[in-house]
Amino acid sequence: MVGRAARVSDVRRRLLQTGICLGVMLCVDFAASAVHAEGLAEALAKAYQTNPALNAERARQRATDENVPQALAGYRPQVAATLSAGLQAVRDLLPNNTIQTANLKPWQIGLTVTQTLFNGFKTANSVRVAELQVQSGREALRNVGQGVLLDAVTAYTNVLANQSLVEAQRANVAFLRETQGITQKRLNAGDVTPTDTAQAEARLNRGLADLNAAEINLAISQATYAQIIGNAPGQLRPAETIDRLLPRSREDAIGLAFKEHPAVMAASYDVDVASTTIRVAESSLMPNVTVQGSVSRSRDSDPTLGTLGTDQASIIGQLNQPIYDGGMAASQTRQAKEVAAQSRLVLDQVRNQARTAAISAWVANEGAKTAVSASESEVRAANVALQGVQREAAGGQRTTVDVLNAQQDLISARARLIGALRDRVIASYSLLSAIGRLDVKNLNLNTPDYLPQVHYHQVRDAWHGLRTPSGQ
């Protein structure tokens, strides 16, 4: 009996040591992997430079910049050259009933310059519309940049969390496998019943299934990471929150979202675009004044055969006042007014959405803080409970299933803590995005900031040239 009790005490002591080592293994592995790991800032910098969605939006903005020189072309003269040549057979019947024939080779060359002097301020308003579209596009680009950075944060923290979950589940499986082996030995020694062995085996299989699910989620998150960041993830350092950049109160968050969120600012510019478009439509009802100068030379172009060649030069001024165009201009003006009314309503809608997003992000961030604190307390309590159950099991006051239940409570608590830490980081970045400040400058990322105004100034006053500033 003494020898048997000693064996039982030794087996239970091994159970206790295995449970304690679970937490130690996680901490040691985590510290070792963090030595040569990539940080969140590096991942965000890569996404900012290489993300296809963001680069596509930058290309769209560069195309929008070209609306300005197209509108400015209305101020500039239009120059056209003409050249014609051919063969012409002529048969003239003269008054004395004689017939005169000839084979001519007519050709003509000419140059025409047209300059608009006044077009109802259509050019000026069109330039204003194009410039406002550029401003709106820049805000849309900034909004896409925020979305890409937030997606990168989410992808990074998901990989980090899923890696931690896989490690936790592997340690859990190791613990359950050890427990199942020890229980089998106790069954062989006659200390437990086959029910205890079946319970240990069932928990082991559940742990294997949980590990498989965690590995699947990790593979999915790694693929998403590669899609957004541009490379497969390796070892990642723990992500930190950005509380230092966040507003101090919910009211501050709402105020910043109203003033600085790129979606709100883009909608404001869209209102100005629509309002100015009304004046562009109204210009079709106003007079149009142009001056045209032309020079030309022609040879063998007179079918009467009386002139060998003609040289001409002219300057012509023209005033065109529309009187009735079938109602086209009037309809376009009414249409522009309705679009302007729509854009104002859209602005109100976007502001409401920004307000809701700011409140939601603020509440989620505050809730994430509480969840992390509660999860940390739960893990500490579950650790204490597991150790207590193991000690009681060593004294014969607890069964194997009690130890298994305590271990399951601990692994569930750790999974909730990992999720809470992930949600805490995402919530802080989401709040920064909700107030419109999730960008390279505020995050102080080690990467050059993309400046859309550089391309704008490169093409704004370009009078000619088919190549883009990048050489395409």
C-alpha positions in Angstrom: 0.0 0.0 0.0 2.8 2.4 0.8 4.5 1.7 -2.6 1.3 2.2 -4.4 0.6 5.5 -2.6 4.1 6.7 -3.5 3.5 5.9 -7.2 0.2 7.8 -7.2 1.8 10.8 -5.4 4.6 10.8 -8.0 2.1 10.7 -10.9 0.1 13.6 -9.6 3.2 15.6 -8.9 4.1 15.2 -12.6 0.7 16.4 -13.5 1.3 19.5 -11.4 4.7 20.1 -13.0 3.3 19.7 -16.5 0.6 22.3 -15.9 3.1 24.8 -14.5 5.4 24.3 -17.5 2.6 25.2 -19.9 2.8 28.9 -19.1 6.6 28.8 -18.8 7.0 27.3 -22.3 4.8 29.9 -23.8 6.7 32.8 -22.2 10.2 31.4 -23.1 9.2 30.6 -26.7 7.6 34.0 -27.1 10.7 35.8 -25.8 13.1 33.8 -28.0 11.0 34.4 -31.2 10.8 38.2 -30.6 14.6 38.6 -30.9 14.7 38.5 -34.7 11.1 39.5 -35.5 9.4 42.1 -37.7 7.5 44.9 -36.0 4.2 46.4 -36.8 5.8 49.7 -38.0 7.9 47.8 -40.6 4.8 45.9 -41.8 2.8 49.1 -42.1 5.6 50.8 -44.1 5.7 47.9 -46.5 2.0 48.0 -47.0 2.1 51.7 -47.6 4.6 51.3 -50.4 3.5 48.1 -52.1 -0.2 47.5 -51.5 -1.8 47.2 -55.0 -5.1 48.8 -53.9 -3.3 51.9 -52.6 -1.1 52.2 -55.7 -4.1 51.9 -57.9 -5.8 54.7 -56.1 -2.6 56.8 -56.5 -2.7 56.2 -60.3 -6.4 57.2 -60.3 -5.4 60.4 -58.5 -2.7 61.1 -61.1 -5.3 60.7 -63.8 -7.6 63.1 -62.0 -4.8 65.7 -61.9 -4.9 65.8 -65.7 -8.4 67.3 -65.6 -6.8 70.6 -64.7 -4.5 71.1 -67.8 -7.5 69.9 -69.9 -9.6 72.7 -68.5 -6.8 75.2 -68.8 -6.6 74.4 -72.5 -9.7 76.5 -72.9 -7.5 79.6 -72.3 -4.9 78.6 -74.9 -5.1 79.1 -78.7 -6.0 76.2 -80.9 -3.7 75.8 -83.9 -4.5 73.5 -86.9 -2.6 72.9 -90.1 -4.2 71.6 -93.3 -2.6 70.0 -96.4 -4.5 68.6 -99.3 -3.4 67.4 -102.8 -4.9 65.4 -105.6 -5.8 65.1 -109.3 -8.6 66.9 -111.0 -9.9 66.7 -114.6 -11.6 69.8 -116.0 -13.7 70.3 -119.1 -15.0 73.9 -119.5 -17.5 74.9 -122.2 -16.8 78.5 -123.2 -19.3 81.1 -124.6 -18.0 80.6 -128.1 -18.9 77.0 -127.9 -15.3 75.9 -127.7 -14.3 73.3 -125.1 -11.3 73.7 -122.9 -9.9 70.8 -121.0 -7.1 70.4 -118.5 -5.7 67.9 -116.0 -4.9 69.8 -112.8 -2.9 68.8 -109.8 -4.4 71.0 -107.0 -2.8 71.3 -103.6 -3.4 73.5 -100.7 -1.6 74.2 -97.4 -2.9 76.4 -94.6 -2.6 77.3 -91.0 -5.5 78.4 -88.7 -5.2 79.9 -85.2 -8.3 80.2 -83.0 -8.5 82.0 -79.7 -11.5 82.2 -77.5 -11.9 85.6 -75.9 -15.1 85.0 -73.9 -17.3 81.9 -73.4 -19.5 82.9 -70.5 -16.8 82.1 -68.0 -17.0 78.5 -68.9 -13.3 78.0 -68.9 -12.7 79.7 -65.6 -15.5 77.6 -63.9 -14.2 74.4 -65.6 -10.8 75.0 -64.2 -12.3 75.6 -60.8 -14.3 72.3 -61.1 -11.1 70.4 -62.1 -9.1 71.8 -59.1 -11.9 70.9 -56.7 -12.0 67.4 -58.2 -8.3 67.1 -57.5 -8.8 68.2 -53.9 -11.7 65.7 -53.5 -9.5 63.0 -55.0 -6.7 63.6 -52.6 -9.0 63.1 -49.7 -10.3 59.9 -51.3 -6.7 58.8 -51.6 -6.1 59.6 -48.0 -9.2 57.6 -47.0 -8.0 54.6 -49.0 -4.6 54.9 -47.4 -6.2 54.8 -43.9 -8.1 51.7 -44.9 -5.0 50.0 -46.2 -3.1 50.8 -43.0 -6.0 49.6 -40.8 -6.2 46.4 -42.9 -2.5 45.9 -42.4 -2.8 46.4 -38.6 -5.7 43.8 -38.6 -3.7 41.3 -40.7 -0.6 41.7 -38.5 -2.4 41.3 -35.2 -4.5 38.4 -36.6 -1.3 36.5 -37.5 0.3 37.4 -34.2 -2.8 36.2 -32.3 -3.2 33.1 -34.3 0.4 32.2 -33.8 0.0 32.6 -30.1 -3.2 30.5 -30.2 -1.4 27.7 -32.1 1.4 27.7 -29.6 -1.1 27.7 -26.7 -3.0 24.8 -28.3 0.2 22.9 -28.9 1.1 23.3 -25.3 -2.4 22.2 -24.3 -2.1 19.1 -26.5 1.2 18.3 -24.9 -0.4 18.6 -21.5 -3.4 16.5 -22.4 -1.1 13.9 -24.1 0.9 13.7 -20.9 -2.2 13.5 -18.8 -3.6 10.7 -21.0 -0.4 8.7 -20.7 -0.3 9.2 -16.9 -3.9 8.2 -16.6 -3.3 5.0 -18.6 -0.4 4.1 -16.3 -2.7 4.7 -13.3 -5.3 2.5 -14.9 -2.7 -0.2 -15.3 -1.8 0.2 -11.7 -5.5 0.0 -10.6 -5.6 3.6 -9.3 -8.4 4.8 -11.7 -11.2 3.3 -13.7 -11.5 3.1 -17.5 -13.8 6.1 -17.3 -10.9 8.3 -16.4 -8.9 7.0 -19.3 -11.8 7.7 -21.7 -12.2 11.2 -20.4 -8.5 11.9 -20.8 -8.6 10.5 -24.3 -11.7 12.5 -25.2 -10.0 15.8 -24.0 -6.9 14.9 -26.0 -8.9 14.5 -29.2 -10.7 17.8 -28.5 -7.4 19.5 -28.0 -6.1 18.0 -31.3 -9.2 19.4 -33.1 -8.7 22.8 -31.5 -5.1 22.8 -32.6 -6.1 21.9 -36.2 -8.7 24.7 -36.2 -6.0 27.1 -34.9 -3.6 26.1 -37.5 -6.2 26.6 -40.3 -6.9 30.1 -39.0 -3.2 30.8 -38.9 -2.8 29.8 -42.5 -5.7 31.9 -43.6 -4.4 34.9 -41.7 -0.9 34.4 -43.1 -2.3 34.5 -46.7 -4.3 37.7 -45.9 -1.1 39.2 -44.4 0.8 38.4 -47.7 -2.0 40.0 -49.7 -2.0 43.2 -47.8 1.6 43.6 -46.6 3.3 42.1 -49.7 5.3 39.3 -48.2 4.7 36.2 -46.0 4.9 36.8 -42.3 7.8 35.5 -40.3 8.3 36.0 -36.6 6.4 39.1 -35.4 7.0 41.3 -32.4 4.0 42.1 -30.1 2.0 45.0 -31.5 1.5 48.0 -29.2 -1.4 50.4 -28.9 -1.2 54.0 -30.0 -3.1 55.6 -27.0 -0.7 58.6 -27.1 -2.2 59.7 -30.5 -5.9 59.3 -29.5 -8.4 61.9 -28.4 -9.0 62.3 -24.7 -12.8 62.2 -24.8 -15.6 61.0 -27.0 -16.6 64.6 -27.8 -13.1 65.3 -29.0 -13.2 62.2 -31.2 -16.5 63.4 -32.8 -15.2 66.9 -33.4 -12.0 65.6 -35.1 -14.0 63.2 -37.2 -16.2 66.1 -38.4 -13.2 68.3 -39.3 -10.5 65.9 -40.4 -11.9 62.7 -41.6 -11.0 62.4 -45.3 -14.5 61.1 -46.3 -16.1 64.2 -44.8 -13.6 66.5 -46.5 -14.0 64.7 -49.9 -17.8 65.1 -49.6 -17.3 68.8 -48.9 -15.2 69.3 -52.0 -17.8 67.3 -54.0 -20.4 69.9 -52.9 -18.2 72.7 -54.3 -17.7 70.7 -57.5 -21.5 70.3 -58.0 -22.1 74.0 -57.2 -19.5 75.2 -59.7 -20.8 72.8 -62.3 -24.1 74.8 -62.3 -22.2 77.8 -63.5 -20.5 75.7 -66.2 -23.9 74.7 -67.5 -25.2 78.2 -67.4 -22.3 79.4 -69.6 -24.0 77.7 -72.5 -26.6 80.4 -72.5 -24.1 83.3 -72.7 -22.4 84.7 -75.8 -19.2 83.2 -77.2 -16.5 85.5 -78.7 -13.6 84.1 -80.7 -11.0 85.5 -83.0 -9.5 83.4 -85.8 -6.5 84.1 -88.0 -5.5 82.0 -91.0 -3.1 81.9 -93.9 -3.2 79.5 -96.9 -1.6 78.9 -100.2 -3.3 77.0 -103.1 -2.2 76.0 -106.6 -4.1 74.5 -109.6 -7.3 74.7 -107.6 -9.3 77.0 -110.0 -11.6 74.8 -112.2 -12.2 77.9 -114.5 -8.5 77.7 -115.4 -8.3 81.5 -114.9 -6.0 81.5 -111.8 -2.8 79.6 -111.3 -2.6 80.0 -107.6 -4.0 81.9 -104.6 -2.4 83.2 -101.3 -4.8 84.2 -98.5 -4.5 85.7 -95.0 -7.3 86.7 -92.7 -8.3 87.7 -89.2 -11.9 87.2 -88.3 -13.8 88.0 -85.1 -17.0 86.1 -84.3 -19.7 86.6 -81.8 -22.2 83.8 -81.2 -25.2 84.3 -79.0 -27.4 81.3 -78.4 -31.1 82.0 -78.7 -32.7 78.7 -78.5 -31.1 75.2 -78.5 -34.2 73.1 -78.0 -33.9 73.4 -74.2 -30.6 71.5 -73.9 -28.7 74.2 -71.8 -31.7 74.8 -69.6 -32.1 71.1 -68.8 -28.4 70.7 -68.1 -28.6 73.6 -65.6 -31.6 72.1 -63.8 -29.8 68.8 -63.7 -26.7 70.4 -62.2 -28.8 72.0 -59.5 -30.3 68.7 -58.6 -26.9 67.1 -58.4 -25.7 69.9 -56.1 -28.7 69.3 -53.8 -27.8 65.6 -53.8 -24.2 66.3 -52.9 -25.3 68.4 -49.9 -27.4 65.5 -48.7 -24.6 63.1 -49.2 -22.4 65.4 -47.2 -24.9 65.3 -44.3 -25.0 61.5 -44.6 -21.2 61.2 -44.6 -21.0 63.4 -41.5 -23.5 61.3 -39.7 -21.5 58.2 -40.7 -18.3 59.8 -39.4 -20.0 60.6 -36.1 -21.3 57.1 -35.7 -17.9 55.6 -36.6 -16.1 57.9 -34.1 -18.5 56.9 -31.3 -18.3 53.2 -32.2 -14.5 53.3 -32.3 -14.3 55.2 -29.0 -16.7 52.8 -27.3 -14.9 49.8 -28.8 -11.5 51.1 -27.6 -12.7 51.7 -24.1 -14.4 48.3 -24.1 -11.2 46.6 -25.3 -9.3 48.1 -22.3 -11.9 46.5 -19.9 -11.8 43.2 -21.8 -8.0 43.0 -21.6 -8.0 43.7 -17.8 -10.8 41.2 -17.2 -9.0 38.5 -19.4 -5.7 39.0 -17.5 -7.5 38.6 -14.2 -9.2 35.5 -15.6 -5.9 33.9 -16.7 -4.3 34.6 -13.3 -7.3 33.1 -11.5 -7.4 30.1 -13.9 -3.7 29.4 -13.3 -4.2 29.5 -9.5 -7.3 27.3 -9.8 -5.4 24.7 -12.0 -2.5 24.5 -9.5 -4.9 24.2 -6.6 -6.9 21.4 -8.4 -3.6 19.6 -9.1 -2.5 19.8 -5.5 -5.9 18.6 -4.3 -5.7 15.8 -6.9 -2.3 14.8 -5.5 -3.9 14.5 -2.1 -6.8 12.4 -3.5 -9.4 15.1 -3.1 -9.9 15.7 -6.9 -10.3 13.4 -9.8 -8.7 13.4 -13.3 -11.7 15.1 -14.8 -11.3 17.9 -12.4 -7.8 18.5 -13.5 -8.9 18.3 -17.2 -11.7 20.8 -16.6 -9.3 23.2 -14.8 -6.9 22.9 -17.7 -9.7 23.6 -20.2 -10.7 26.7 -18.3 -7.1 27.9 -18.4 -6.7 27.4 -22.1 -10.0 29.1 -22.8 -9.0 32.0 -20.6 -5.7 32.3 -22.5 -7.5 32.2 -25.8 -9.8 35.0 -24.7 -6.8 37.0 -23.5 -5.0 36.6 -26.8 -8.2 37.8 -28.6 -8.6 40.7 -26.2 -5.0 41.9 -26.8 -5.5 41.7 -30.5 -8.8 43.6 -30.3 -7.2 46.2 -28.1 -4.6 47.0 -30.7 -7.1 47.0 -33.6 -9.5 49.2 -31.6 -6.8 51.9 -31.0 -5.9 52.1 -34.6 -9.6 52.0 -35.6 -10.2 55.1 -33.4 -7.2 56.9 -35.0 -8.7 56.1 -38.4 -12.2 57.3 -37.3 -10.8 60.7 -36.6 -8.9 60.9 -39.9 -5.3 60.7 -38.5 -4.2 57.2 -39.5 -1.4 58.1 -41.8 2.4 57.9 -42.3 3.1 61.2 -40.7 1.2 60.7 -37.4 2.5 57.1 -37.1 6.0 58.3 -37.8 6.7 55.4 -40.1 10.1 54.9 -41.6 9.0 55.4 -45.2 8.7 58.4 -47.6 5.2 59.9 -47.6 3.4 59.9 -51.0 2.8 63.5 -51.9 0.1 63.8 -54.6 0.7 67.5 -55.1 4.1 66.7 -56.7 2.5 65.1 -59.7 -0.2 67.8 -59.8 2.4 70.6 -60.2 4.3 68.6 -62.7 1.4 68.4 -65.1 -0.7 71.5 -64.3 1.0 73.9 -66.7 2.2 71.4 -69.3 1.4 72.7 -72.8 2.6 69.6 -74.6 4.2 66.2 -74.2 2.8 62.7 -74.3 5.0 61.1 -71.6 4.0 61.1 -68.0 6.4 62.5 -65.4 7.3 58.9 -64.5 8.4 58.4 -68.1 5.6 56.2 -69.4 
